[in-house]
Amino acid sequence: MNAYVTRLRSLLERISQDVVPSTPVVQQKPRVPTQAFSEFLINRELGDWAEEVVRRGVNDSGLPVVALPYGRTGNLVAGEPGFADFFLDYHEELRTLGKRPDLLIFPAGKAPAADWMGKPAAELVSVASQAVAGFEVRCSQQSLTGTRTPADLSFTPKIEDIRNVMRWIERHGVPHFYVQVIFGAAYALSFERILELLGVGPKAGGYTIAREPRNQFKATVYVPLDKGVCLSTRFQDPDLAAFRKQLSSGRMLFGVKFSGGLLEFDKQKLSSLLKI
């Protein structure tokens, strides 16, 4: 066990079980959603765009690293044939291996071959363990405009993800970071720091926990962005294009495709974050 995993285990033990329960958060047989909504499509497309713009930003930073997509892929939605198997397989992976980061950052020259995408996570443990960092990328429909400051916007890790992320880290030993993309900037906060804040409680840690409709009423930690580091120096909005998706039932969903855009990273800050 490496020192990083040891530190995280120690921090996790200090967190009240009222905040992060010790009981498994992944059920053996989770309930499969039966219906998707247009808002889900929009949020998924926005998340996919954020992952891609962060990946390009890392690769264009001039640092000797390569960012590769690592999260599960697939465009199925609830109500489509094959979705139930996809959903249950994902939850079995959470239970056994933990939650994959969306991106893995590898040293230049040591990135795996492109054909690793789509393989089961269990077959990728030895390869993924060679990464220098994992990025959990989140994107919110918020912007730094008007009177808003980084203290008014938040990183949004879900309580149910804490032990799932920890399970992945214990198996791979790779440092993990949350990267929050908002319209105008990108901020990063280490998973280690999140555990530290949870351990001291909401008042001393300066965070809140709430169940909001936009997060499916799941308990979510809201950590102000100014507790992290601003990685970006320049941001360009994406191009938008509407689309529709018809389910086998005949029901129509509508979404928005996000493409292009630019996220330019501060080379020095990114280097410090990755310790390279």
C-alpha positions as CSV (number, residue, x, y, z in Angstrom):
1,M,0.0,0.0,0.0
2,N,1.5,3.4,-1.0
3,A,1.6,6.4,1.3
4,Y,-1.1,8.2,-0.6
5,V,-3.6,5.4,0.1
6,T,-2.6,5.2,3.8
7,R,-3.2,9.0,4.2
8,L,-6.6,8.8,2.6
9,R,-7.7,5.8,4.7
10,S,-6.7,7.7,7.8
11,L,-8.7,10.8,6.7
12,L,-11.7,8.7,5.8
13,E,-11.7,7.2,9.3
14,R,-12.0,10.6,10.9
15,I,-15.2,11.5,9.0
16,S,-18.4,11.1,10.9
17,Q,-20.6,8.3,9.7
18,D,-23.5,10.7,9.7
19,V,-21.7,12.4,6.8
20,V,-20.2,9.4,5.0
21,P,-21.8,6.1,6.1
22,S,-19.5,3.1,6.4
23,T,-22.2,0.8,5.0
24,P,-22.0,0.0,1.3
25,V,-23.6,2.7,-0.9
26,V,-23.9,0.4,-3.9
27,Q,-26.7,-2.0,-3.6
28,Q,-26.3,-5.6,-4.9
29,K,-29.4,-5.2,-7.1
30,P,-30.0,-1.5,-7.8
31,R,-33.3,-0.3,-9.3
32,V,-32.9,0.2,-13.0
33,P,-34.3,3.6,-14.2
34,T,-37.1,3.1,-16.8
35,Q,-37.4,6.6,-18.2
36,A,-35.0,9.3,-19.4
37,F,-35.7,13.0,-19.7
38,S,-34.4,15.7,-22.0
39,E,-32.6,17.4,-19.1
40,F,-30.5,14.2,-18.7
41,L,-29.4,14.3,-22.3
42,I,-28.4,17.9,-22.0
43,N,-26.4,17.3,-18.8
44,R,-24.7,14.2,-20.3
45,E,-23.7,16.1,-23.4
46,L,-22.4,19.0,-21.3
47,G,-20.4,16.6,-19.2
48,D,-18.9,14.9,-22.2
49,W,-17.9,18.2,-23.6
50,A,-16.3,19.3,-20.4
51,E,-14.2,16.0,-20.3
52,E,-13.1,16.6,-23.8
53,V,-12.1,20.3,-23.3
54,V,-10.2,19.4,-20.2
55,R,-8.4,16.6,-22.0
56,R,-7.4,18.9,-24.8
57,G,-6.3,21.5,-22.3
58,V,-4.0,19.1,-20.5
59,N,-2.5,17.8,-23.7
60,D,-2.0,21.3,-25.1
61,S,-0.4,22.6,-21.8
62,G,3.2,21.9,-22.8
63,L,3.7,19.5,-19.9
64,P,5.2,16.1,-20.5
65,V,1.9,14.3,-19.9
66,V,-0.9,12.8,-21.9
67,A,-4.6,12.8,-20.8
68,L,-6.8,10.0,-22.0
69,P,-10.5,9.3,-21.5
70,Y,-11.0,6.5,-19.0
71,G,-14.7,6.7,-17.8
72,R,-17.3,4.3,-19.1
73,T,-18.6,5.0,-22.6
74,G,-22.0,4.5,-24.1
75,N,-25.0,6.5,-25.3
76,L,-27.8,4.4,-24.1
77,V,-30.5,6.0,-22.0
78,A,-33.3,4.6,-19.8
79,G,-36.0,3.0,-21.9
80,E,-33.7,1.8,-24.7
81,P,-32.9,-1.9,-25.4
82,G,-29.8,-2.9,-23.6
83,F,-29.8,-0.1,-21.0
84,A,-30.7,-2.4,-18.1
85,D,-27.7,-4.6,-18.7
86,F,-25.4,-1.5,-19.2
87,F,-26.7,0.0,-15.9
88,L,-26.3,-3.2,-13.8
89,D,-22.9,-3.8,-15.2
90,Y,-21.8,-0.3,-14.2
91,H,-23.1,-0.8,-10.7
92,E,-21.3,-4.1,-10.4
93,E,-18.1,-2.3,-11.4
94,L,-18.7,0.3,-8.7
95,R,-19.2,-2.5,-6.1
96,T,-16.0,-4.4,-7.0
97,L,-13.5,-1.9,-8.4
98,G,-14.9,1.5,-7.5
99,K,-15.7,4.6,-9.6
100,R,-13.3,5.3,-12.4
101,P,-12.1,8.8,-13.0
102,D,-13.2,10.4,-16.2
103,L,-9.6,11.1,-17.4
104,L,-6.3,9.5,-16.6
105,I,-3.1,11.5,-16.9
106,F,0.0,9.6,-17.9
107,P,3.7,10.6,-18.3
108,A,4.5,11.3,-21.9
109,G,5.7,8.2,-23.7
110,K,4.0,5.9,-21.2
111,A,0.4,6.3,-22.3
112,P,-1.3,3.0,-23.2
113,A,-2.3,2.1,-26.7
114,A,-5.6,3.5,-28.1
115,D,-7.3,0.1,-28.1
116,W,-7.6,0.1,-24.3
117,M,-10.8,2.1,-24.6
118,G,-13.9,0.0,-24.1
119,K,-12.2,-2.8,-22.2
120,P,-13.6,-3.9,-18.8
121,A,-12.0,-2.0,-15.9
122,A,-10.8,-5.3,-14.4
123,E,-8.5,-5.8,-17.4
124,L,-7.1,-2.3,-17.1
125,V,-5.9,-2.2,-13.5
126,S,-2.2,-2.7,-14.2
127,V,-2.3,-0.1,-17.0
128,A,-4.4,2.5,-15.1
129,S,-2.1,2.2,-12.1
130,Q,0.7,3.8,-14.1
131,A,-1.1,7.1,-14.3
132,V,0.1,10.1,-12.3
133,A,-3.4,11.4,-11.7
134,G,-7.1,10.8,-12.2
135,F,-9.5,13.6,-13.0
136,E,-13.2,13.5,-12.1
137,V,-14.6,16.2,-14.4
138,R,-17.8,18.0,-13.5
139,C,-19.5,20.8,-15.4
140,S,-22.2,23.1,-14.1
141,Q,-24.5,25.5,-16.0
142,Q,-22.9,28.4,-14.0
143,S,-20.7,31.3,-15.0
144,L,-18.5,33.8,-13.3
145,T,-20.5,36.9,-14.3
146,G,-21.9,39.9,-12.6
147,T,-21.3,39.8,-8.8
148,R,-20.5,36.0,-8.7
149,T,-17.2,35.1,-7.3
150,P,-15.5,31.7,-6.9
151,A,-16.7,31.7,-3.3
152,D,-20.3,31.7,-4.6
153,L,-19.9,28.6,-6.9
154,S,-19.0,25.1,-5.8
155,F,-17.3,21.7,-6.4
156,T,-20.1,19.2,-6.1
157,P,-18.9,15.7,-5.1
158,K,-21.8,13.4,-4.2
159,I,-21.7,11.6,-0.8
160,E,-22.4,8.3,-2.4
161,D,-19.3,8.7,-4.6
162,I,-16.9,9.1,-1.7
163,R,-16.4,5.4,-0.8
164,N,-16.7,4.4,-4.5
165,V,-13.8,6.8,-5.4
166,M,-11.9,5.5,-2.4
167,R,-12.4,1.9,-3.5
168,W,-10.9,2.7,-6.9
169,I,-7.9,4.6,-5.4
170,E,-7.2,1.7,-3.0
171,R,-7.0,-0.7,-6.0
172,H,-4.9,1.6,-8.2
173,G,-3.0,4.0,-5.9
174,V,-3.4,7.0,-8.3
175,P,-4.0,10.5,-6.9
176,H,-7.5,11.7,-7.6
177,F,-8.8,15.3,-8.3
178,Y,-12.2,16.9,-8.9
179,V,-12.1,19.4,-11.8
180,Q,-15.1,21.7,-12.0
181,V,-15.7,23.4,-15.3
182,I,-17.9,26.5,-15.3
183,F,-18.5,28.9,-18.1
184,G,-15.4,31.0,-17.9
185,A,-12.9,28.9,-15.9
186,A,-11.9,25.5,-14.5
187,Y,-11.0,24.8,-10.9
188,A,-9.4,21.7,-9.3
189,L,-9.6,20.3,-5.8
190,S,-7.8,17.1,-4.6
191,F,-9.9,14.2,-3.3
192,E,-7.5,14.3,-0.3
193,R,-8.5,17.8,0.5
194,I,-12.2,16.9,0.2
195,L,-11.7,14.2,2.8
196,E,-9.9,16.7,5.1
197,L,-12.8,19.1,4.9
198,L,-15.4,16.4,5.5
199,G,-13.4,15.4,8.5
200,V,-13.6,18.7,10.3
201,G,-17.3,19.2,9.6
202,P,-19.4,21.8,7.7
203,K,-18.7,24.8,9.9
204,A,-14.9,24.4,10.1
205,G,-14.7,23.0,6.6
206,G,-16.7,25.8,5.1
207,Y,-19.0,23.5,3.0
208,T,-22.6,22.5,3.0
209,I,-24.4,19.3,2.2
210,A,-27.8,19.4,0.5
211,R,-30.2,17.4,-1.6
212,E,-31.1,19.4,-4.7
213,P,-33.5,18.5,-7.5
214,R,-30.8,19.1,-10.1
215,N,-28.7,16.4,-8.4
216,Q,-31.6,13.9,-8.3
217,F,-32.0,14.7,-4.6
218,K,-28.7,12.8,-3.8
219,A,-26.7,14.1,-0.9
220,T,-24.1,16.4,-2.5
221,V,-21.3,18.3,-0.9
222,Y,-21.0,21.9,-2.0
223,V,-17.4,23.1,-1.5
224,P,-16.7,26.7,-2.6
225,L,-14.4,26.9,-5.7
226,D,-12.0,29.2,-3.9
227,K,-11.0,26.3,-1.7
228,G,-9.4,24.8,-4.8
229,V,-7.0,26.2,-7.4
230,C,-8.0,28.0,-10.7
231,L,-6.2,26.1,-13.4
232,S,-7.4,28.1,-16.4
233,T,-6.0,31.2,-18.0
234,R,-8.4,31.4,-21.0
235,F,-11.8,30.1,-21.7
236,Q,-13.9,30.0,-24.9
237,D,-17.5,29.0,-25.0
238,P,-18.6,25.9,-27.0
239,D,-20.7,25.9,-30.1
240,L,-24.3,24.6,-29.6
241,A,-26.5,22.5,-31.8
242,A,-29.9,21.0,-30.9
243,F,-30.8,17.4,-31.6
244,R,-33.5,14.9,-30.8
245,K,-33.6,11.3,-29.9
246,Q,-36.5,8.9,-30.4
247,L,-36.9,6.0,-28.0
248,S,-38.3,2.6,-29.0
249,S,-41.6,3.6,-27.3
250,G,-41.9,6.5,-29.7
251,R,-41.2,9.1,-27.0
252,M,-39.0,12.0,-28.1
253,L,-36.1,13.5,-26.2
254,F,-34.4,16.7,-27.0
255,G,-30.8,17.7,-26.3
256,V,-28.0,20.1,-27.1
257,K,-24.6,19.1,-28.6
258,F,-21.6,21.0,-27.3
259,S,-18.6,21.2,-29.5
260,G,-15.4,23.2,-29.9
261,G,-14.6,25.8,-27.2
262,L,-11.3,26.2,-25.5
263,L,-9.9,25.7,-22.0
264,E,-6.3,26.9,-21.6
265,F,-4.5,25.7,-18.5
266,D,-1.9,27.6,-16.4
267,K,1.2,25.4,-17.0
268,Q,2.8,26.2,-13.6
269,K,-0.4,25.5,-11.6
270,L,-1.1,22.3,-13.5
271,S,2.5,21.1,-13.0
272,S,2.2,21.8,-9.3
273,L,-1.1,20.0,-9.1
274,L,0.3,16.9,-10.8
275,K,3.7,17.2,-9.0
276,I,5.7,17.0,-12.2
